[in-house]
């Protein structure tokens, strides 16, 4: 039991000497910076850096604050010039506990404005199209020297490393189907990144449908071949077998064969009413015939 207590005490001391986890979901919208806290008993400090500068400055109103938000309207415009990008700043939040600080997390902007480009993504089999707006304030000021920088990679890559610069909407090709890819977009002026970047959007690359459509395509091809054969057969019969078809369609004619017995037959009638009979007369043992007409037969 004592050994377990000693181990727990040693673990708590080591944990207390470790920096706190960094904040999550750091976002800025309309002058308000928000984040999700990590552990209790942690304070947060907000730092900012102006466009095209390497110097980080702490925002006085948000130094070691226990709150989970900060109003950044106190950051005034730059005195350099009135170009729109000079009003843009990079915002970073650090967690702090007992003098130990976490890594800083840069804020993103979910909605587009002068400093952050709006965009949408459309996944397709093997590719991802990023739709961008060509009409924005930086493009009006710097023409083609103001571009979009598209960061992309598989989900889980932090930060996104690969990127490409473009003026208009573009398609990222040769992506693995079934995998989830993420995109983050920022403005660039003369190849210098303008902050804050957009918040990350992720989509799954859908699988191709050509495998599922194969039976339908095969059936369609078979139907076309059968129809072509029928048309060719009808054409052949129509052009080359017309006479035979007509003869087959004529009604059947039966001819009576000629009389195989030459001559004519004479039909004669026989009248049984007149018949000659001989009467026998017996006289002294002698028979003497006597001619006479037979009486007519009695009707039956």
JOLINZI-V412411 format. One record per backbone hydrogen bond with DSSP energy under -1.0 kcal/mol. NH is the residue of the N-H (numbers start at 1). CO is the residue of the C=O. E is the energy in kcal/mol with one decimal. If there is no record, write none. Layout:
# JOLINZI-V412411
NH/CO/E, NH/CO/E
This chain:
# JOLINZI-V412411
5/1/-2.0, 6/2/-2.1, 7/3/-2.0, 8/4/-2.3, 9/5/-2.2, 10/6/-2.3, 11/7/-2.4, 12/8/-2.3, 13/9/-1.9, 14/10/-2.2, 15/11/-2.7, 16/12/-2.2, 17/13/-1.2, 24/36/-2.1, 27/34/-2.4, 28/108/-2.3, 29/32/-2.3, 32/29/-1.4, 33/70/-3.1, 34/27/-2.9, 35/68/-1.8, 36/24/-3.5, 43/96/-2.6, 44/65/-2.3, 45/94/-2.2, 46/62/-2.6, 47/92/-2.9, 48/57/-2.9, 49/90/-1.8, 51/88/-1.3, 53/50/-1.3, 57/48/-2.6, 59/46/-2.8, 62/59/-2.3, 65/44/-3.0, 70/33/-2.5, 72/31/-2.1, 75/72/-1.8, 86/83/-1.4, 87/84/-1.4, 88/85/-1.5, 90/49/-3.3, 92/47/-2.7, 93/105/-2.0, 94/45/-2.2, 96/43/-2.9, 97/100/-2.5, 100/97/-1.9, 102/95/-2.7, 105/93/-2.3, 107/91/-2.6, 108/26/-1.8, 109/197/-2.5, 113/116/-2.5, 120/131/-1.5, 122/129/-2.7, 124/127/-2.6, 127/124/-2.3, 128/172/-2.1, 129/122/-2.5, 130/170/-3.2, 131/120/-3.1, 140/136/-1.8, 141/137/-1.6, 142/138/-2.9, 143/139/-2.1, 145/142/-2.1, 146/143/-1.5, 147/188/-2.2, 148/166/-3.3, 149/186/-3.5, 150/164/-2.9, 151/184/-3.5, 152/162/-2.3, 153/182/-1.6, 155/180/-2.6, 157/154/-1.9, 164/150/-1.6, 166/148/-2.5, 170/130/-1.7, 172/128/-3.1, 175/126/-2.3, 178/205/-3.5, 179/176/-1.4, 181/203/-2.8, 182/153/-3.4, 183/201/-2.8, 184/151/-2.5, 186/149/-1.9, 188/147/-2.3, 189/192/-2.4, 190/145/-2.3, 192/189/-1.6, 194/187/-3.1, 198/185/-2.7, 199/109/-1.4, 201/183/-2.4, 203/181/-2.6, 205/179/-2.8, 213/209/-1.6, 217/213/-2.5, 218/214/-2.8, 219/215/-2.6, 220/216/-2.2, 221/217/-2.4, 222/218/-2.5, 223/219/-2.4, 224/220/-2.2, 225/221/-2.4, 226/222/-2.6, 227/223/-2.4, 228/224/-2.3, 229/225/-2.3, 230/226/-2.3, 231/227/-2.3, 232/228/-2.4, 233/229/-2.5, 234/230/-2.6, 235/231/-2.3, 236/232/-2.4, 237/233/-2.5, 238/234/-2.3, 239/235/-2.1, 240/236/-2.6, 241/237/-1.2, 245/241/-2.0, 246/242/-2.4, 247/243/-2.4, 248/244/-2.2, 249/245/-1.6, 277/292/-2.2, 279/290/-4.6, 281/288/-2.5, 283/286/-2.7, 286/283/-1.9, 288/281/-2.9, 290/279/-2.7, 292/277/-2.1, 294/275/-2.3
